[in-house]
Amino acid sequence: MEILIDYGVFLLQTLTIVLAVIVVIAASTRASKGESARGSLQVTNLSERLEKQTSAVAKQIEQSVTQSDRSRLARIKAWITNLGKKSSDTTQNATHEPKPVIIVLEFKGDMKASQVNGLREEISEIIRMDPKPARVILKLTSPGGLVYAYGLAGSQLARLKEHEIPLTACVDTVAASGGYMMAVCADEIIAAPFAVLGSIGVVAQIPNINRLLKRNDVDVELHTAGAHKRTLTVLGENTPEGRKKFKEDLEQTHHLFKDWIAQRRPDLDLNQVADGSIFYGSDALTHGLCDRVATSDDVMMEYAAEHRLFELKWIEKKSFAQRLGRDTADGAMDRLESLLTRRAEDFTRL
């Protein structure tokens, strides 16, 4: 019996130590979140990468063919040379002006549009470039998320138009809801045949545990100054008036969403497509949600023939606490606190 007691005490001591470590790491991580983002911009020469790949393919083919295949090899090499614009062509055209530059960005959106800070840095650097790039190609993937997060992401892309830099958005899989809010900032939207576009609507789903708390004699007091400071809550008792105001807020958000799209794609019939429905690439083209059906690979190869392509990517440097404890903090303190203190807006999704 004493062994079991000692073992139980040992487990409690171990659990206490683990919880203390989690709290320290979480607190350190939360403090580091207040710091400004630190990082650097990484530049990758995509044109050079393509040239190296095509050259490597040509060598592999040349080494593997027999003498009888030489004539066919010559035709293959000519095709690859024309596709990749090998360095010999550059040498011959050395007297001509260099090819214009295209910047390639990639945005993979989650619920919080977490990559928006990196997008801000990338867009700012593009605007500072002299001379300006001939075009920006955005490889966009996002099912949407928080209204204010994707509103900021869209606003970052809108800065390119203000500085007269053409933007092409390429959607290979999905740019729906908040993702489509970003896509319409482009001068041209190109979607793969089965890419998902649209979902022009707003949704909110809020859990409420007020009855559970009442059954367990738990009271929740919520004090506000302002009739609509809180409409629907997780812990409190929701009222018909609160539900009505919340619904009005959803409709207002939907109205703003449609206005954003109408300003950027005035020929789009919003009465047909702005009911929350999704459209696949080919069907999206029919309804005017995109301008062309093709994959981003096709688009990159087309532009590579006459342009130099460079990928620009913001690499954020994380502190030791962030690297060690971000997942733990999000899974413990942050999750609990965010659930209890969320505003209705935090449950509203594009």
Disulfide bonds with the S-S distance in Angstrom:
none
